[in-house]
Amino acid sequence: MREATRPPCPEGRGLLKDKIVVITAAAGAGIGGATARRCLEEGAGVLVSDAHERRLKETVAELADAHGRDAVAGRPCDVTDERQVQALYAAAVDRFGRIDVAVNNAGLGGTADLADMTDEQWNRVLDVTLGGTFRCTRAVLRLLREQEGGGVIVNNASVVGWRAQRGQSHYAAAKAGVMALTRCAALEAAAYGVRINAVAPSLAMHPHLVKVTTPELLESLTAAEAYGRHAEPWEVANVIVFLACDYSSYMTGEVVSVSGQHP
């Protein structure tokens, strides 16, 4: 099948004008970095966070050059460390005065058959991917429930939370947990005027994915996509922007598939 032509990224429409967005794992060229760029293009102020301090500094400098230093801040954070998570959101409030949107993007993958998987491999993926989403959701929800006007939380899940893929037992279990966490937390958060939703991308290509996946697997996954191509990170970011903005005002507890896979 011939690969579909990649569309251009749409221009910003002010969908997040004057909103303050905090994004974890946002350094570099992955979904988090693309989300930061799209939020800035839509008029938001953005605090980006990442465990990799060098990449974070480079990303903050790039974003500040493009959108102005008043619109961008950075804060290192390891989402497995509760103190760092608490400090992240406190820094956002200190810098911008409030938080309107939290995008919990941090996650960790890897490939290992279950029979050969170590406890350390299992625990590390679960702690970053599910535990980190839990810690970040808990921390920001405590702030948003006291804040006038509520807010929005968007979690990054994956289609492997629904679909089986060999070598992904730990990652799939973590992402299925993110989906369940999203649904349950959304019911609790509704009383505070807070919406919580998630995206579930299929295959969004970026440099970090290439490092942890074989070319053969990427080729087979791409072949399963209806358009014959992988998603660009900004295509996932656009759906995150939709869930963050007022166009999705009645949606909560939903997991939105961002997928071009065959049924």
LINKA-V416845 format. One record per pair of residues at least 24 apart in sequence whose ideal C-beta (glycine too) atoms are under 7 Angstrom apart, sorted by the first residue. I is the first residue (numbers start at 1). GAP is how many residues later the second one is. Records with the same first field share a line. If there is no record, write none. Layout:
# LINKA-V416845
I->GAP / GAP
This chain:
# LINKA-V416845
1->227
2->226
3->225 / 226
4->223 / 224 / 225
6->223 / 226
9->225
12->29 / 30 / 31
13->29
14->28 / 29
15->27 / 226 / 230
16->26 / 27 / 28 / 225 / 228 / 229
17->26
18->25
19->25 / 81 / 82
20->24 / 25 / 72 / 76 / 78 / 79 / 80
21->25 / 79 / 80 / 82 / 223
22->25 / 27 / 66 / 67 / 70 / 77 / 80
23->25 / 26 / 80 / 82
24->25 / 53 / 55 / 80 / 81 / 82 / 112
25->25 / 80 / 81 / 82
26->24 / 33 / 79
27->25 / 28 / 29 / 32
28->27 / 31 / 179 / 180
29->177 / 178 / 204
30->176 / 178 / 203
31->74 / 125 / 170 / 173 / 202 / 205 / 206
32->73
33->26
34->199 / 200 / 203
35->68 / 70 / 202 / 205
36->27
37->26
38->196 / 199 / 200 / 203
39->202
40->27 / 31
42->199
45->26 / 51
46->25 / 26
47->26 / 27 / 28 / 45 / 48
48->26
49->26 / 27 / 28 / 39
50->26
51->25 / 26 / 27
79->27 / 49 / 53 / 56 / 57
80->47 / 48 / 51 / 52
82->53
85->50 / 51 / 54
86->53
89->50 / 51 / 54
93->50
98->49
99->41 / 44 / 45 / 52
100->51 / 52
101->50 / 51 / 53 / 143
102->34 / 38 / 51
103->51 / 137
104->29 / 32 / 33 / 49 / 51 / 52
105->51
106->26
107->49
109->62 / 103
110->61 / 102
111->56 / 57
112->55
113->54
114->55
117->52 / 53
121->49
122->48
125->45 / 46 / 49
126->44 / 47 / 48
129->42 / 45 / 46 / 49
130->44 / 47 / 48
133->45 / 48
134->47
137->44 / 48
141->48 / 53
144->48 / 50
145->47 / 49
149->44
150->42 / 43 / 44
151->43
152->43 / 92
153->41 / 43
154->43 / 44 / 45 / 86 / 89 / 90
155->27 / 43
156->42 / 43
157->41 / 42 / 43 / 98
158->42 / 43
159->41 / 42 / 43 / 98 / 100
161->39
179->76
182->71 / 73
183->70
186->66 / 67
187->66
190->62
195->56 / 57
196->56 / 57
197->46 / 54 / 55 / 57 / 59
198->57
199->37 / 40 / 41 / 44 / 57 / 59
200->55 / 56 / 57 / 58
201->30 / 35 / 57
202->56 / 57 / 58 / 59
203->27 / 28
204->26 / 27 / 28 / 29 / 32
205->25
206->27
224->37 / 38
225->35 / 36
226->34 / 35 / 36
227->33
231->27 / 29
